Amino acid sequence: MNPFPEEISSKILSKLPVKSVLRAKRWSRVTRDFIRDLTCNPTFVDEHMKFSTQRNPNLILTDTICGGEGNIRNSLYFVQDEEAPDQYSCHKVNLEIAEFQEFRVMGSCNGLICLVHPTKRYEICICNPCTGEHIKIPPPVSMEDIPGDIVVGFGVIPMTNKYKVLAIIDFPEPSDFIPLRQKVFVYTLGDTTWRFKDNTSVLRLGQSACKAFVNGALHWVSNARQIVSFDMATEELDIILRPQLELGSGSFSLRAFKGKLLILNTSFADRIEMWVMNDYRVVESWTHIFTINEQQIGRNIRNVEIVCFLEDWKVLMVYDHRALLRYNLRTASVSELSGIDGLPNRFDAVAHVGTLVSPLLRRDREM
């Protein structure tokens, strides 16, 4: 039997990592039923998410396995900060989604991740890798429309908890004057169809995942080295002015840093510069805050990817798709996170917060 009143038990569970909450379901039939009811309660899920986002972010890793006859299979791994010095755990995610043995992670938001099939690019799935819940999104267009490249984004309106999928699709035109037409589609979880948004400009965003969800907006770097934003509430695409950067023939990438938009200037051969936008959309507020030099990392900086920022001015990095590094911005010291059981040999990584948020949203739960 539960030794605590339900209100106290709920408060305790809301402060635990998601893996601990799910493990507690196995203690007894009483705790299983109690936690099952809690995880269906939007108030508890929101409270648990609030505490989860205050901790250091975790990671979702993706590895690629090539099987016989050219078959490719991707696997997900959840790397969790155990909130102890230098201790991380890695668990393979048992994610069985029909027709999604191969995928790319295109975004992570409040514990939900957006998966896109790399060859069947209009097949999209939203899932919670911790709970295993998932939902397939209907294709935004028919293949009979002869669509071209697609960019997919995923985020939430913070004030309403409405989760949206964005699809920007290129349509080749048989014209030398207008060689490309671009359409924007938006899908809200809980709906059954996509909505078309008129787009008069053509913004080439490549195939990159969005790694900077800031101020309720998705952000990418365009092929023209502009910062492109999509506001989840207004559903408007816009350009955010960047600072005067020394780019040469190189470029930069974007991240979220303490709730602010951050530029990683990776155009140099020996260093990475960091610029933060202190006041959103105020170009004069861009400020250079740190430079990471190759000699401080002790590795080829071209093979270093900054994934996310931790407490105490520390940074998690992936080196050469095979090692996790932690770098202290203030002391310029680096350490490799070794001895993590279950870590795949090669992987890509995105920052992730483990939550109990369900992708199976219903309108009555969103209101």
Phi, psi and chi 1 to 4 in degrees:
 res  aa     phi    psi   chi1   chi2   chi3   chi4
   1 MET       -  153.7  -62.1  -64.6  -66.4      -
   2 ASN   -73.7  118.8 -170.4  -14.5      -      -
   3 PRO   -75.3  -10.5   28.5  -33.9      -      -
   4 PHE  -112.7  153.2  -57.1  108.6      -      -
   5 PRO   -58.9  151.6  -22.1   32.2      -      -
   6 GLU   -58.4  -36.9  -70.1 -172.2   -1.0      -
   7 GLU   -62.8  -41.9 -176.8  177.9   -5.4      -
   8 ILE   -69.4  -42.5  -65.0  178.4      -      -
   9 SER   -59.7  -40.1  -63.3      -      -      -
  10 SER   -63.1  -42.6  175.4      -      -      -
  11 LYS   -63.4  -41.3  -72.9  -68.8 -176.1 -176.4
  12 ILE   -63.8  -47.3  -66.4  172.8      -      -
  13 LEU   -65.6  -32.4  -70.6  167.3      -      -
  14 SER   -67.1  -17.1   70.6      -      -      -
  15 LYS  -101.1    3.9  -64.4  175.3  174.7   59.6
  16 LEU   -95.3  151.9  -65.6  178.4      -      -
  17 PRO   -59.1  153.4  -21.5   31.9      -      -
  18 VAL   -59.7  -36.8   63.2      -      -      -
  19 LYS   -63.7  -35.8  -73.2  -67.9 -175.8 -177.1
  20 SER   -68.7  -38.8  -61.1      -      -      -
  21 VAL   -62.3  -44.9  175.0      -      -      -
  22 LEU   -69.1  -33.9  -63.3  177.1      -      -
  23 ARG   -66.5  -34.0  -82.7 -161.5  -62.3  -95.0
  24 ALA   -63.5  -21.6      -      -      -      -
  25 LYS   -64.6  -20.1  -67.5  175.6   67.3  174.3
  26 ARG   -89.6   -1.7  -59.6 -163.7  -66.0  -95.2
  27 TRP   -65.8  -45.7  -69.0  -10.6      -      -
  28 SER  -164.6  169.8   68.2      -      -      -
  29 ARG   -63.8  -34.9 -178.8 -179.2   59.0   81.9
  30 VAL   -64.7  -48.6  173.7      -      -      -
  31 THR   -67.8  -34.0   56.2      -      -      -
  32 ARG   -60.2  -48.5 -179.0 -164.4   64.7 -162.2
  33 ASP   -68.2  -37.8  -65.5  -17.2      -      -
  34 PHE   -65.8  -46.5  175.8   64.2      -      -
  35 ILE   -70.3  -35.3  -66.7  174.6      -      -
  36 ARG   -58.9  -43.2 -179.5 -164.6   60.4 -157.1
  37 ASP   -68.1  -38.0  -66.8  -20.1      -      -
  38 LEU   -62.9  -44.6  -86.8 -177.7      -      -
  39 THR   -70.7  -10.1   54.6      -      -      -
  40 CYS   -94.5   -1.4  -66.8      -      -      -
  41 ASN   -95.1  112.8 -175.8  -28.5      -      -
  42 PRO   -58.5  -32.4  -22.9   33.0      -      -
  43 THR   -65.2  -44.0  -58.6      -      -      -
  44 PHE   -66.6  -43.1  172.7   79.2      -      -
  45 VAL   -60.3  -41.5  172.0      -      -      -
  46 ASP   -67.5  -39.9  -71.8  -14.9      -      -
  47 GLU   -66.4  -41.4 -173.3  175.2   -4.5      -
  48 HIS   -63.3  -41.7  179.1  -91.3      -      -
  49 MET   -63.6  -38.1 -177.6  179.7   67.0      -
  50 LYS   -60.2  -43.5 -173.2 -178.0  -58.2 -178.0
  51 PHE   -71.5  -35.4  -82.4   99.2      -      -
  52 SER   -63.7  -40.0  -63.5      -      -      -
  53 THR   -71.5  -14.5   54.0      -      -      -
  54 GLN   -83.3  -14.3  -67.2  172.9   -1.3      -
  55 ARG   -85.9  172.7  -59.4 -174.2  178.4   95.6
  56 ASN   -61.7  139.7  -82.5  -28.7      -      -
  57 PRO   -65.4  151.7   22.1  -31.7      -      -
  58 ASN   -96.4 -170.1  -60.2  -56.7      -      -
  59 LEU  -130.3  147.8  -61.5  177.4      -      -
  60 ILE  -110.9  122.1  -75.6  -71.1      -      -
  61 LEU  -104.2  147.4  -51.5 -176.3      -      -
  62 THR  -125.7  126.8  -48.3      -      -      -
  63 ASP  -116.0  165.0   75.3  -17.1      -      -
  64 THR  -125.9  127.7  -58.1      -      -      -
  65 ILE  -118.4  126.1  -61.0  174.9      -      -
  66 CYS   -96.6  117.8  -62.5      -      -      -
  67 GLY   -96.1 -167.5      -      -      -      -
  68 GLY   -69.9  155.5      -      -      -      -
  69 GLU    57.2   31.5  -60.2 -179.7   -4.7      -
  70 GLY    75.6   10.2      -      -      -      -
  71 ASN   -71.1  136.3  -66.9  -33.4      -      -
  72 ILE  -119.2  136.6  -63.9  176.3      -      -
  73 ARG  -133.8  132.3 -176.5 -179.8  179.5   88.5
  74 ASN  -103.7  148.4  -64.6  112.6      -      -
  75 SER  -128.2  150.2  -62.9      -      -      -
  76 LEU  -106.5  145.3  -72.0  178.9      -      -
  77 TYR  -132.3  140.1  -62.7   81.3      -      -
  78 PHE  -107.1  114.4 -179.3   62.0      -      -
  79 VAL  -102.0  119.6  176.3      -      -      -
  80 GLN  -114.7  134.4  178.0  171.7  -61.4      -
  81 ASP   -74.7  118.1 -177.6   -7.0      -      -
  82 GLU   -81.8    7.8  -63.8  -64.9  -20.3      -
  83 GLU    57.0   34.1  -60.1 -175.4   -4.2      -
  84 ALA  -133.8  153.3      -      -      -      -
  85 PRO   -54.1  121.5  -25.8   34.9      -      -
  86 ASP    59.0   28.5  -60.5  -37.0      -      -
  87 GLN  -117.6  118.4  -71.5 -166.7   14.9      -
  88 TYR  -129.8  149.5  -74.5   79.0      -      -
  89 SER  -119.7  152.6   61.3      -      -      -
  90 CYS  -130.6  126.3  178.9      -      -      -
  91 HIS  -128.7  132.6  -53.1  -79.9      -      -
  92 LYS   -71.7  135.2 -171.8  173.5 -177.8  178.9
  93 VAL   -87.0  122.4  176.7      -      -      -
  94 ASN   -82.3   82.2  -64.4  -41.0      -      -
  95 LEU  -109.9  107.0 -170.2   65.8      -      -
  96 GLU  -112.7  100.3  -66.0  -64.8  -25.5      -
  97 ILE  -122.3  121.2  -56.0  175.3      -      -
  98 ALA   -56.3  133.4      -      -      -      -
  99 GLU    67.6   14.9  -59.0  177.4    0.6      -
 100 PHE  -127.1   42.7  -97.3   84.3      -      -
 101 GLN   -72.9  -20.8  -76.0   73.5   39.5      -
 102 GLU  -122.3  130.1 -172.3  179.8   -2.5      -
 103 PHE  -161.8  166.8   51.9   79.6      -      -
 104 ARG  -125.0  140.6  -69.1 -178.4   61.2 -164.2
 105 VAL   -84.5  114.6  178.6      -      -      -
 106 MET  -102.9   -1.2  -61.9  -56.8  -67.5      -
 107 GLY   173.7  155.2      -      -      -      -
 108 SER  -137.3  130.8  172.3      -      -      -
 109 CYS  -150.1  117.3 -179.4      -      -      -
 110 ASN    53.7   37.0  -69.9  -10.0      -      -
 111 GLY    93.2  -10.5      -      -      -      -
 112 LEU  -100.4  142.9  -59.0 -180.0      -      -
 113 ILE  -122.3  150.7   59.1  175.4      -      -
 114 CYS  -105.8  120.6  177.4      -      -      -
 115 LEU  -108.7  137.7  -54.1  178.6      -      -
 116 VAL  -127.8  133.0  176.1      -      -      -
 117 HIS   -69.0  129.4 -161.3  -71.1      -      -
 118 PRO   -70.8  -25.6   24.9  -32.9      -      -
 119 THR  -104.9  -40.6   54.9      -      -      -
 120 LYS   -92.7   73.8  -55.6  172.4 -176.4  177.0
 121 ARG   -67.0  -11.0  -65.6  167.6  -63.4  166.8
 122 TYR   -98.0    6.9  -51.4   97.3      -      -
 123 GLU   -96.6  119.9  -65.8 -171.1    5.4      -
 124 ILE  -127.3  141.6  -58.3  169.0      -      -
 125 CYS  -136.7  136.8  180.0      -      -      -
 126 ILE  -110.5  129.3  -54.1  -62.2      -      -
 127 CYS  -143.5  159.2   76.0      -      -      -
 128 ASN  -105.4  106.9 -175.8  -37.5      -      -
 129 PRO   -66.4  -19.3   23.1  -31.9      -      -
 130 CYS   -81.0  -40.3  -66.6      -      -      -
 131 THR   -93.7  -18.8   65.5      -      -      -
 132 GLY    85.5   -5.5      -      -      -      -
 133 GLU   -70.4  143.6  -70.5 -175.8  -49.4      -
 134 HIS  -153.9  161.9   65.5  -87.4      -      -
 135 ILE  -145.3  134.1 -177.7  172.0      -      -
 136 LYS   -87.4  138.8  -71.6 -175.4  179.4  179.2
 137 ILE   -97.0  133.4  -55.1  -60.4      -      -
 138 PRO   -61.4  147.1   21.7  -32.5      -      -
 139 PRO   -56.8  140.4  -22.4   32.8      -      -
 140 PRO   -70.9  -24.4   22.5  -31.5      -      -
 141 VAL  -140.2  163.2  -66.6      -      -      -
 142 SER   -86.6  143.1  168.8      -      -      -
 143 MET   -64.7  -17.6  -66.2  -54.7  -65.2      -
 144 GLU   -68.8  -16.9  -64.1  177.1   -3.9      -
 145 ASP   -79.6   -1.5  -64.7  -30.6      -      -
 146 ILE    53.8   58.1  -44.1  177.6      -      -
 147 PRO   -74.6  160.6   28.3  -34.0      -      -
 148 GLY  -110.8 -134.4      -      -      -      -
 149 ASP   -62.2  151.1  -70.8  -22.0      -      -
 150 ILE  -133.1  138.4  179.6  173.3      -      -
 151 VAL  -115.7  129.3  172.6      -      -      -
 152 VAL  -117.2  134.7  175.2      -      -      -
 153 GLY  -129.6  158.8      -      -      -      -
 154 PHE  -145.8  131.2  176.0   63.9      -      -
 155 GLY  -163.5 -167.6      -      -      -      -
 156 VAL  -141.0  150.3   66.1      -      -      -
 157 ILE   -86.4  110.9  -56.7  175.9      -      -
 158 PRO   -57.2  -35.7  -24.8   34.5      -      -
 159 MET   -75.3  -25.6  -64.3  -61.2  -66.7      -
 160 THR  -116.5   -9.3   63.3      -      -      -
 161 ASN    59.2   31.5  -81.5  -16.4      -      -
 162 LYS   -92.2  122.3  -72.4 -174.1  177.6 -178.8
 163 TYR   -94.8  135.6  -67.5   83.4      -      -
 164 LYS  -130.5  146.3  -63.9 -177.8  179.2 -178.0
 165 VAL  -110.4  133.0 -177.3      -      -      -
 166 LEU  -110.2  135.2  166.8   70.4      -      -
 167 ALA  -129.8  117.8      -      -      -      -
 168 ILE  -106.7  116.2  -55.0  174.2      -      -
 169 ILE  -120.6  133.7  -57.1  176.2      -      -
 170 ASP   -90.3  139.5  -65.8  -19.1      -      -
 171 PHE  -124.8  110.7  -69.1   82.6      -      -
 172 PRO   -61.6  139.4  -20.7   32.4      -      -
 173 GLU  -112.8  138.9  -69.6  -78.1    1.2      -
 174 PRO   -79.9   58.1   30.5  -34.7      -      -
 175 SER  -146.9  137.5  169.1      -      -      -
 176 ASP   -75.1  -23.1  -66.5  -25.8      -      -
 177 PHE   -83.6  -36.6  -61.0   99.7      -      -
 178 ILE  -128.9   81.5  -52.4  175.9      -      -
 179 PRO   -72.3  -15.6   27.0  -34.0      -      -
 180 LEU  -145.9  135.0 -172.8   68.0      -      -
 181 ARG  -118.2  141.1 -176.3  165.0   46.9   98.9
 182 GLN  -123.5  134.8 -159.0  168.6   64.3      -
 183 LYS  -122.0  146.5  -67.3 -176.0  178.5 -179.6
 184 VAL  -116.1  130.5  176.6      -      -      -
 185 PHE  -124.9  144.9  -61.0   85.5      -      -
 186 VAL  -129.8  134.0  179.9      -      -      -
 187 TYR  -125.2  125.3 -177.1   92.9      -      -
 188 THR   -98.4  126.8  -58.7      -      -      -
 189 LEU   -58.0  131.2  -67.1 -164.8      -      -
 190 GLY   107.4  -19.8      -      -      -      -
 191 ASP   -86.7  178.6  -74.6   -8.2      -      -
 192 THR  -117.5  -13.0   56.6      -      -      -
 193 THR  -137.7  161.3   58.8      -      -      -
 194 TRP   -82.8  155.4  -68.4   78.6      -      -
 195 ARG  -113.7  137.7  -71.5  175.3  -70.0  106.5
 196 PHE   -88.2  134.2  171.0   71.5      -      -
 197 LYS  -117.8  128.0  -61.3  -71.6  -66.0 -177.7
 198 ASP   -67.2  138.0 -169.7   25.0      -      -
 199 ASN  -138.6  113.3 -179.1   38.5      -      -
 200 THR   -86.4  -22.0   57.0      -      -      -
 201 SER  -104.8  153.5   60.0      -      -      -
 202 VAL  -104.8  117.5  175.3      -      -      -
 203 LEU  -116.3  112.0  -59.6  167.8      -      -
 204 ARG   -86.1  112.3  -54.6  -51.5  -57.4  -90.6
 205 LEU  -110.7    5.8  -56.9  179.7      -      -
 206 GLY    67.1 -151.0      -      -      -      -
 207 GLN  -118.5   17.3  -60.7  -67.6  -45.0      -
 208 SER   -74.8  150.6   61.2      -      -      -
 209 ALA   -78.5  151.2      -      -      -      -
 210 CYS   -80.2  122.7  171.1      -      -      -
 211 LYS  -118.7   16.8  -62.8 -175.8  179.0  179.9
 212 ALA  -140.2   87.4      -      -      -      -
 213 PHE   -98.6  104.8 -176.9   68.3      -      -
 214 VAL  -134.8  138.1  175.9      -      -      -
 215 ASN    57.2   35.2 -148.5   56.7      -      -
 216 GLY    72.4   20.6      -      -      -      -
 217 ALA  -137.0  146.1      -      -      -      -
 218 LEU   -83.8  149.7  -57.6  165.2      -      -
 219 HIS  -138.7  136.7  -61.0   84.0      -      -
 220 TRP  -132.5  165.6  -64.6  -92.7      -      -
 221 VAL  -104.7  123.7  178.2      -      -      -
 222 SER   -77.9  168.6   73.1      -      -      -
 223 ASN   -62.6  -23.4  -68.3   -3.4      -      -
 224 ALA   -88.6   10.3      -      -      -      -
 225 ARG    62.9   39.2  -60.2 -169.8  -63.4 -170.7
 226 GLN  -104.7  155.0  -65.4  174.7  -53.6      -
 227 ILE   -91.6  116.3  -60.6  175.9      -      -
 228 VAL  -105.9  131.9  178.5      -      -      -
 229 SER  -119.9  151.8   70.4      -      -      -
 230 PHE  -131.0  113.0  178.8   81.2      -      -
 231 ASP   -78.9  123.8 -170.3  -73.0      -      -
 232 MET   -67.5  -31.1  -80.5  -71.0  160.2      -
 233 ALA   -79.8  -49.7      -      -      -      -
 234 THR   -85.8  -17.2   65.5      -      -      -
 235 GLU    59.3   40.1  -62.1 -175.6   -5.1      -
 236 GLU  -113.1  135.3  -64.8  -66.9  -28.0      -
 237 LEU   -86.7  141.1  -77.4  164.6      -      -
 238 ASP  -152.1  168.3 -157.2   -2.0      -      -
 239 ILE  -108.9  130.8  -58.1  -64.7      -      -
 240 ILE  -105.9  125.3  -66.2  179.9      -      -
 241 LEU   -68.1  137.2  -62.3  178.4      -      -
 242 ARG  -100.7  166.5   57.9  174.0  171.0   82.3
 243 PRO   -72.9  171.4   27.8  -35.6      -      -
 244 GLN   -75.5  100.6  -65.6  -63.6  -42.1      -
 245 LEU  -104.4  147.2  -60.9  174.9      -      -
 246 GLU   -83.1  101.9 -177.7 -176.1  -17.7      -
 247 LEU  -108.2  -35.9  -66.7  175.9      -      -
 248 GLY    60.1 -129.2      -      -      -      -
 249 SER   -94.0    4.4   59.4      -      -      -
 250 GLY   -91.7 -167.7      -      -      -      -
 251 SER  -145.9 -161.0 -170.9      -      -      -
 252 PHE  -149.0  167.8   59.2   95.3      -      -
 253 SER  -130.3  172.6   58.4      -      -      -
 254 LEU  -123.8  147.2  -57.3  171.0      -      -
 255 ARG  -143.8  169.2  -64.9  -68.5 -173.8  -86.7
 256 ALA   -96.8  135.5      -      -      -      -
 257 PHE  -137.9  106.3  174.9   73.1      -      -
 258 LYS    53.2   42.2  -61.9 -178.0 -179.2  -65.4
 259 GLY    77.9    9.4      -      -      -      -
 260 LYS  -120.7  159.7  -60.7  177.3 -179.2 -179.9
 261 LEU   -80.8  132.3 -173.1   61.6      -      -
 262 LEU  -128.6  138.7  179.4  129.9      -      -
 263 ILE  -103.0  132.7  -76.2  176.7      -      -
 264 LEU  -106.6  105.2  -62.6  172.6      -      -
 265 ASN   -82.9  103.4 -174.2   -1.7      -      -
 266 THR  -105.9   23.8   55.3      -      -      -
 267 SER   -83.1   -6.2   60.9      -      -      -
 268 PHE   -94.2  155.4  -55.1  104.0      -      -
 269 ALA   -84.2  -16.7      -      -      -      -
 270 ASP  -127.8    4.9   60.3  -12.8      -      -
 271 ARG  -162.3  164.7   65.6 -170.1 -174.3  -83.0
 272 ILE  -125.5  125.1  -61.3  174.8      -      -
 273 GLU   -99.1  144.1  -70.2 -175.6   -9.9      -
 274 MET  -117.4  128.8  -63.7 -175.8 -177.2      -
 275 TRP  -124.3  134.1  -67.2   72.6      -      -
 276 VAL  -118.6  142.3   68.0      -      -      -
 277 MET   -95.6  101.0 -168.9  176.7 -133.8      -
 278 ASN   -67.9  -36.2  -70.7  -55.6      -      -
 279 ASP  -119.5  116.8  -62.3  -48.8      -      -
 280 TYR   -57.9  131.2 -170.1   64.4      -      -
 281 ARG    71.0    6.3  -70.0 -170.2  171.9  -83.5
 282 VAL  -100.6  104.1  178.7      -      -      -
 283 VAL   -62.0  -31.5   64.6      -      -      -
 284 GLU   -68.5  -13.9  -66.2   81.8    9.0      -
 285 SER   -88.1   -2.5   71.5      -      -      -
 286 TRP   -62.0  130.0  -79.6  110.8      -      -
 287 THR  -135.4  131.7  -54.4      -      -      -
 288 HIS   -76.1  124.5  173.4 -105.4      -      -
 289 ILE  -113.4  -35.0   54.8  172.0      -      -
 290 PHE  -149.7  155.9  -76.4  104.8      -      -
 291 THR  -129.8  128.3  -64.0      -      -      -
 292 ILE  -104.4  117.9  -59.1  177.3      -      -
 293 ASN   -93.6  149.9  -66.9  -60.0      -      -
 294 GLU   -59.7  -37.2 -176.4  173.5   83.9      -
 295 GLN   -66.1  -26.2   61.1 -176.0   13.8      -
 296 GLN   -73.8  -32.9  -63.5  166.0  -19.0      -
 297 ILE   -79.1  -34.4  -60.0  -65.8      -      -
 298 GLY    76.0   17.6      -      -      -      -
 299 ARG  -143.8  164.3  -63.7  162.4  174.7   83.8
 300 ASN   -62.9  114.9 -174.2  -18.1      -      -
 301 ILE   -69.9  -17.3 -154.2  156.2      -      -
 302 ARG   -66.5  -22.3  -67.7  -70.6 -170.4 -176.8
 303 ASN  -100.3   11.9  -65.3  -32.1      -      -
 304 VAL  -103.5  128.9  170.7      -      -      -
 305 GLU  -119.3  123.5 -179.3 -172.4    8.0      -
 306 ILE   -80.9  121.9  -65.9  176.3      -      -
 307 VAL   -94.6  -50.3 -179.4      -      -      -
 308 CYS  -160.8  171.1   60.3      -      -      -
 309 PHE  -111.4  139.0  -64.2   85.0      -      -
 310 LEU  -107.6 -178.6  -49.6  176.3      -      -
 311 GLU   -69.4  166.0  -62.7  174.1  -10.7      -
 312 ASP    57.9   33.5  -59.6  -33.5      -      -
 313 TRP    60.6   37.9  -61.2   95.1      -      -
 314 LYS  -108.8  155.9  -66.0  176.6 -178.3  176.1
 315 VAL  -129.8  137.7  177.9      -      -      -
 316 LEU   -96.6  131.9  -89.1 -175.5      -      -
 317 MET  -128.2  155.6  -55.5  171.5  168.4      -
 318 VAL  -112.7  130.1  172.3      -      -      -
 319 TYR  -110.6  121.5  175.4   67.6      -      -
 320 ASP    55.7   30.7 -163.6   25.5      -      -
 321 HIS    60.0   20.7  -60.8  -78.9      -      -
 322 ARG  -142.9   -4.6   58.0 -175.9  173.4   83.9
 323 ALA  -143.7  144.9      -      -      -      -
 324 LEU  -101.6  129.1  -69.1  173.6      -      -
 325 LEU  -118.5  148.9  -51.7  177.4      -      -
 326 ARG  -121.3  126.0 -174.0  167.9   52.6 -161.4
 327 TYR  -120.1  133.8  179.5   81.4      -      -
 328 ASN   -96.6  114.1 -170.1  -48.8      -      -
 329 LEU   -64.7  -33.1  -69.1  167.8      -      -
 330 ARG   -80.0  -38.1  -73.9 -179.2  166.9  166.0
 331 THR   -97.9   -6.8   62.9      -      -      -
 332 ALA    56.7   37.6      -      -      -      -
 333 SER  -112.9  150.1   58.1      -      -      -
 334 VAL  -131.5  146.9   64.7      -      -      -
 335 SER  -142.1  145.9   59.9      -      -      -
 336 GLU   -91.6  135.3 -178.4  172.9  -18.7      -
 337 LEU   -84.1   92.2  -58.8  177.9      -      -
 338 SER  -103.0  168.3   57.3      -      -      -
 339 GLY    73.6   22.3      -      -      -      -
 340 ILE   -88.5  107.7  -56.1  177.4      -      -
 341 ASP   -64.7  138.2  -66.6  -25.3      -      -
 342 GLY    87.3    1.3      -      -      -      -
 343 LEU   -69.8  129.3 -158.9   68.3      -      -
 344 PRO   -67.2  162.1   23.0  -32.1      -      -
 345 ASN   -67.4  -42.6  -67.1  -31.8      -      -
 346 ARG  -134.4  142.5  -69.8 -175.5   61.9   81.9
 347 PHE  -161.1  160.2   52.6   84.2      -      -
 348 ASP  -108.8  156.6  -65.7  -54.1      -      -
 349 ALA  -137.6  144.6      -      -      -      -
 350 VAL  -133.1  149.2  -63.5      -      -      -
 351 ALA   -69.6  143.9      -      -      -      -
 352 HIS  -151.9  144.2 -177.1   73.5      -      -
 353 VAL  -112.6  121.7  176.1      -      -      -
 354 GLY   -75.8  121.2      -      -      -      -
 355 THR  -137.3  179.6   73.2      -      -      -
 356 LEU  -106.2   13.3  -63.1  163.9      -      -
 357 VAL   -63.5  133.9  174.7      -      -      -
 358 SER   -99.0  136.8  172.1      -      -      -
 359 PRO   -76.0  -10.3   29.3  -34.5      -      -
 360 LEU   -86.4   60.9  -51.5  175.0      -      -
 361 LEU   -74.4  144.3  -65.5  175.3      -      -
 362 ARG  -120.4  152.4  -58.4 -170.1  -52.7  -90.0
 363 ARG   -57.4  -36.5  -82.2  -63.2  178.7 -160.7
 364 ASP   -69.5  -22.6   59.6  -33.9      -      -
 365 ARG   -86.8  -17.0  -69.2 -178.7   62.4  177.7
 366 GLU   -85.8  -22.7  -70.5 -178.4  -12.0      -
 367 MET   -76.4      -  -58.1  -56.1  -71.2      -
